[in-house]
Amino acid sequence: MPDPVRRAGLGAVAAGTAVHLLRDAHAMAQLKAQLAAARTDTNHGARDLEHLLTRMVARNDAGLPPIPLAAEPAPRRD
């Protein structure tokens, strides 16, 4: 168990949660779905940020002054 979990006194809670998830397939499936959705959202957010930074660099490379750029979704690759 990671040290921060032990230092916070959450060892028993973490172990109890793990046992619960092992015994409850539905709860485990829900947790997996939530984690997958969060990962997907993070990936999209990272691509959107990358797209914004790419646009900023392109302006700079073209010799244009910095301006506030509206965030826009990156072209999706999935």
C-alpha positions as protocol buffer text, in pm:
chain_id: "A"
residue {
  index: 1
  type: MET
  ca { x: 0 y: 0 z: 0 }
}
residue {
  index: 2
  type: PRO
  ca { x: 142 y: 346 z: -88 }
}
residue {
  index: 3
  type: ASP
  ca { x: 289 y: 544 z: 203 }
}
residue {
  index: 4
  type: PRO
  ca { x: 46 y: 841 z: 170 }
}
residue {
  index: 5
  type: VAL
  ca { x: -244 y: 598 z: 221 }
}
residue {
  index: 6
  type: ARG
  ca { x: -81 y: 460 z: 534 }
}
residue {
  index: 7
  type: ARG
  ca { x: 12 y: 805 z: 668 }
}
residue {
  index: 8
  type: ALA
  ca { x: -348 y: 918 z: 627 }
}
residue {
  index: 9
  type: GLY
  ca { x: -463 y: 612 z: 818 }
}
residue {
  index: 10
  type: LEU
  ca { x: -663 y: 489 z: 521 }
}
residue {
  index: 11
  type: GLY
  ca { x: -511 y: 142 z: 490 }
}
residue {
  index: 12
  type: ALA
  ca { x: -821 y: -32 z: 623 }
}
residue {
  index: 13
  type: VAL
  ca { x: -1048 y: 184 z: 407 }
}
residue {
  index: 14
  type: ALA
  ca { x: -845 y: 106 z: 94 }
}
residue {
  index: 15
  type: ALA
  ca { x: -840 y: -264 z: 176 }
}
residue {
  index: 16
  type: GLY
  ca { x: -1213 y: -263 z: 250 }
}
residue {
  index: 17
  type: THR
  ca { x: -1285 y: -88 z: -78 }
}
residue {
  index: 18
  type: ALA
  ca { x: -1070 y: -336 z: -269 }
}
residue {
  index: 19
  type: VAL
  ca { x: -1252 y: -629 z: -109 }
}
residue {
  index: 20
  type: HIS
  ca { x: -1589 y: -469 z: -187 }
}
residue {
  index: 21
  type: LEU
  ca { x: -1495 y: -422 z: -552 }
}
residue {
  index: 22
  type: LEU
  ca { x: -1372 y: -779 z: -578 }
}
residue {
  index: 23
  type: ARG
  ca { x: -1700 y: -908 z: -440 }
}
residue {
  index: 24
  type: ASP
  ca { x: -1933 y: -676 z: -631 }
}
residue {
  index: 25
  type: ALA
  ca { x: -1889 y: -715 z: -1007 }
}
residue {
  index: 26
  type: HIS
  ca { x: -2141 y: -438 z: -1079 }
}
residue {
  index: 27
  type: ALA
  ca { x: -1956 y: -187 z: -860 }
}
residue {
  index: 28
  type: MET
  ca { x: -1627 y: -287 z: -1026 }
}
residue {
  index: 29
  type: ALA
  ca { x: -1779 y: -240 z: -1373 }
}
residue {
  index: 30
  type: GLN
  ca { x: -1913 y: 103 z: -1274 }
}
residue {
  index: 31
  type: LEU
  ca { x: -1572 y: 211 z: -1143 }
}
residue {
  index: 32
  type: LYS
  ca { x: -1401 y: 88 z: -1460 }
}
residue {
  index: 33
  type: ALA
  ca { x: -1650 y: 281 z: -1676 }
}
residue {
  index: 34
  type: GLN
  ca { x: -1600 y: 599 z: -1471 }
}
residue {
  index: 35
  type: LEU
  ca { x: -1222 y: 570 z: -1498 }
}
residue {
  index: 36
  type: ALA
  ca { x: -1240 y: 507 z: -1873 }
}
residue {
  index: 37
  type: ALA
  ca { x: -1464 y: 812 z: -1922 }
}
residue {
  index: 38
  type: ALA
  ca { x: -1229 y: 1030 z: -1717 }
}
residue {
  index: 39
  type: ARG
  ca { x: -931 y: 908 z: -1919 }
}
residue {
  index: 40
  type: THR
  ca { x: -1112 y: 986 z: -2246 }
}
residue {
  index: 41
  type: ASP
  ca { x: -1203 y: 1335 z: -2124 }
}
residue {
  index: 42
  type: THR
  ca { x: -842 y: 1394 z: -2022 }
}
residue {
  index: 43
  type: ASN
  ca { x: -716 y: 1278 z: -2360 }
}
residue {
  index: 44
  type: HIS
  ca { x: -957 y: 1512 z: -2542 }
}
residue {
  index: 45
  type: GLY
  ca { x: -864 y: 1800 z: -2314 }
}
residue {
  index: 46
  type: ALA
  ca { x: -495 y: 1742 z: -2375 }
}
residue {
  index: 47
  type: ARG
  ca { x: -550 y: 1737 z: -2752 }
}
residue {
  index: 48
  type: ASP
  ca { x: -754 y: 2059 z: -2732 }
}
residue {
  index: 49
  type: LEU
  ca { x: -473 y: 2226 z: -2535 }
}
residue {
  index: 50
  type: GLU
  ca { x: -216 y: 2097 z: -2782 }
}
residue {
  index: 51
  type: HIS
  ca { x: -426 y: 2238 z: -3068 }
}
residue {
  index: 52
  type: LEU
  ca { x: -442 y: 2579 z: -2897 }
}
residue {
  index: 53
  type: LEU
  ca { x: -67 y: 2582 z: -2834 }
}
residue {
  index: 54
  type: THR
  ca { x: -2 y: 2482 z: -3196 }
}
residue {
  index: 55
  type: ARG
  ca { x: -213 y: 2775 z: -3314 }
}
residue {
  index: 56
  type: MET
  ca { x: -22 y: 3010 z: -3084 }
}
residue {
  index: 57
  type: VAL
  ca { x: 314 y: 2887 z: -3214 }
}
residue {
  index: 58
  type: ALA
  ca { x: 194 y: 2919 z: -3575 }
}
residue {
  index: 59
  type: ARG
  ca { x: 103 y: 3284 z: -3511 }
}
residue {
  index: 60
  type: ASN
  ca { x: 443 y: 3345 z: -3354 }
}
residue {
  index: 61
  type: ASP
  ca { x: 624 y: 3172 z: -3642 }
}
residue {
  index: 62
  type: ALA
  ca { x: 430 y: 3391 z: -3887 }
}
residue {
  index: 63
  type: GLY
  ca { x: 559 y: 3701 z: -3705 }
}
residue {
  index: 64
  type: LEU
  ca { x: 215 y: 3794 z: -3574 }
}
residue {
  index: 65
  type: PRO
  ca { x: 178 y: 3953 z: -3231 }
}
residue {
  index: 66
  type: PRO
  ca { x: 28 y: 3752 z: -2945 }
}
residue {
  index: 67
  type: ILE
  ca { x: -347 y: 3787 z: -2904 }
}
residue {
  index: 68
  type: PRO
  ca { x: -604 y: 3603 z: -2696 }
}
residue {
  index: 69
  type: LEU
  ca { x: -718 y: 3301 z: -2893 }
}
residue {
  index: 70
  type: ALA
  ca { x: -1052 y: 3137 z: -2836 }
}
residue {
  index: 71
  type: ALA
  ca { x: -1020 y: 2774 z: -2737 }
}
residue {
  index: 72
  type: GLU
  ca { x: -1171 y: 2541 z: -2992 }
}
residue {
  index: 73
  type: PRO
  ca { x: -1187 y: 2166 z: -3008 }
}
residue {
  index: 74
  type: ALA
  ca { x: -900 y: 1994 z: -3182 }
}
residue {
  index: 75
  type: PRO
  ca { x: -984 y: 1782 z: -3483 }
}
residue {
  index: 76
  type: ARG
  ca { x: -1074 y: 1445 z: -3336 }
}
residue {
  index: 77
  type: ARG
  ca { x: -850 y: 1149 z: -3408 }
}
residue {
  index: 78
  type: ASP
  ca { x: -1065 y: 877 z: -3253 }
}
